[in-house]
Amino acid sequence: MSELLKMLGCRYPIIQGPIGMFNSPTMVAAVSEAGAYGMLALGFSNPDEVKKLVDEVRQLTDKPFGANIMLINPHNEKILETLAGAGVKAVTTSVGSPKEIYPIIHDLGMKGIHVVLALQHAIRAVTAGADALVVVGSEAGGLRSVNSESSTMVLVPLVADHVKIPLVAAGGISDSRGYKAVFALGAQGVQVGTRLLASNESPAGERWKKAIVECNDGGTDLILSSNMRTAERIIVTPWIKQKMADPAVKNIADELDRNPAATGNYERAAFGAGQVSALIKDIKPIKAIIEEMVS
Ligand SMILES: Cc1cc2nc3c(=O)[nH]c(=O)nc-3n(C[C@H](O)[C@H](O)[C@H](O)COP(=O)(O)O)c2cc1C
């Protein structure tokens, strides 16, 4: 059994990619019941919300599950205590310096897996005490830095050449081909975001799932956030594409609609997703996605 699987305690080395705006105990439990590692996304949560979410997941499954905490959240110590109390064995940490949190994670008897987007962050996370790393290539969905970044195919072996702790590859993995490839690159497992977003159990709206399934090669792009300090990968509609090329539009982020279900303004919808959307052609149950991946 790999070191990563020992940390996670589940059957397959597949981690559910946390999706910041969603915390669906049903989805987390479905991932864990399928043999993978279900994950709550606790980036902006407070301890009371966490207790409720953890209890809900526990009512649905007795299989291992974990959570992602963002290091900018001031409630992390209390959140970690709640998670440890619920029997969570491993958490992922992202968005912020891992320096202070790893002694706390270890004192609670848990393992911590830090999410990195670049080699220098990987080396720093090892020094901070991370037990493993999620290495996220530039094709991934979700928040990115504004720096020039490497793809999964380059970043995973690069990090593997420099650190000794287990690696989880993320970005661009949707099926058994991607899953198999990461082991050759030096990872012990995968983290999957966009593919699970387009599943039956995902709380993403139908229009979001449909946008992923209909997304073609080159159909996503990086946009700058309003404060210009981070980037985000979204599906570009023809309207968004046109505005991105328009010199009169200073920042496309300010033109996007974050709640298109309420406004009906789907041409401006900021549907987050990875480049791998081009490979996703159906919406199906999580169990079927995991079974195909490990087949
Ligand atoms: C809409 C969206 C929101 C995300 N939110 C988070 C988050 O809150 N925390 C985090 O660590 N990763 C977040 N991610 C990244 C995923 O967890 C995962 O690493 C990534 O989606 C993997 O790449 P893939 O989309 O190609 O599978 C997000 C991804 C997407 C698509």
PDBQT file of the ligand as one rigid body, heavy atoms in Angstrom, charges set to zero:
ROOT
HETATM    1  C1  LIG A 301     -14.957  26.055  -9.648  1.00  0.00    +0.000 C 
HETATM    2  C2  LIG A 301     -13.753  25.515  -8.916  1.00  0.00    +0.000 A 
HETATM    3  C3  LIG A 301     -13.532  25.897  -7.575  1.00  0.00    +0.000 A 
HETATM    4  C4  LIG A 301     -12.433  25.399  -6.870  1.00  0.00    +0.000 A 
HETATM    5  N1  LIG A 301     -12.271  25.723  -5.544  1.00  0.00    +0.000 NA
HETATM    6  C5  LIG A 301     -11.211  25.225  -4.847  1.00  0.00    +0.000 A 
HETATM    7  C6  LIG A 301     -11.053  25.490  -3.448  1.00  0.00    +0.000 A 
HETATM    8  O1  LIG A 301     -11.887  26.124  -2.811  1.00  0.00    +0.000 OA
HETATM    9  N2  LIG A 301      -9.944  24.999  -2.817  1.00  0.00    +0.000 N 
HETATM   10  C7  LIG A 301      -9.005  24.269  -3.488  1.00  0.00    +0.000 A 
HETATM   11  O2  LIG A 301      -8.003  23.849  -2.861  1.00  0.00    +0.000 OA
HETATM   12  N3  LIG A 301      -9.152  23.966  -4.798  1.00  0.00    +0.000 NA
HETATM   13  C8  LIG A 301     -10.229  24.420  -5.481  1.00  0.00    +0.000 A 
HETATM   14  N4  LIG A 301     -10.402  24.098  -6.808  1.00  0.00    +0.000 N 
HETATM   15  C9  LIG A 301      -9.398  23.233  -7.466  1.00  0.00    +0.000 C 
HETATM   16  C10 LIG A 301      -9.856  21.757  -7.419  1.00  0.00    +0.000 C 
HETATM   17  O3  LIG A 301      -9.983  21.311  -6.095  1.00  0.00    +0.000 OA
HETATM   18  C11 LIG A 301      -8.870  20.838  -8.142  1.00  0.00    +0.000 C 
HETATM   19  O4  LIG A 301      -7.561  20.929  -7.632  1.00  0.00    +0.000 OA
HETATM   20  C12 LIG A 301      -8.817  21.146  -9.625  1.00  0.00    +0.000 C 
HETATM   21  O5  LIG A 301     -10.126  21.327 -10.123  1.00  0.00    +0.000 OA
HETATM   22  C13 LIG A 301      -8.117  20.009 -10.356  1.00  0.00    +0.000 C 
HETATM   23  O6  LIG A 301      -8.083  20.231 -11.743  1.00  0.00    +0.000 OA
HETATM   24  P1  LIG A 301      -9.219  19.673 -12.770  1.00  0.00    +0.000 P 
HETATM   25  O7  LIG A 301     -10.322  20.673 -12.670  1.00  0.00    +0.000 OA
HETATM   26  O8  LIG A 301      -8.541  19.664 -14.067  1.00  0.00    +0.000 OA
HETATM   27  O9  LIG A 301      -9.627  18.312 -12.269  1.00  0.00    +0.000 OA
HETATM   28  C14 LIG A 301     -11.517  24.544  -7.518  1.00  0.00    +0.000 A 
HETATM   29  C15 LIG A 301     -11.762  24.137  -8.857  1.00  0.00    +0.000 A 
HETATM   30  C16 LIG A 301     -12.862  24.607  -9.543  1.00  0.00    +0.000 A 
HETATM   31  C17 LIG A 301     -13.114  24.124 -10.952  1.00  0.00    +0.000 C 
ENDROOT
TORSDOF 0
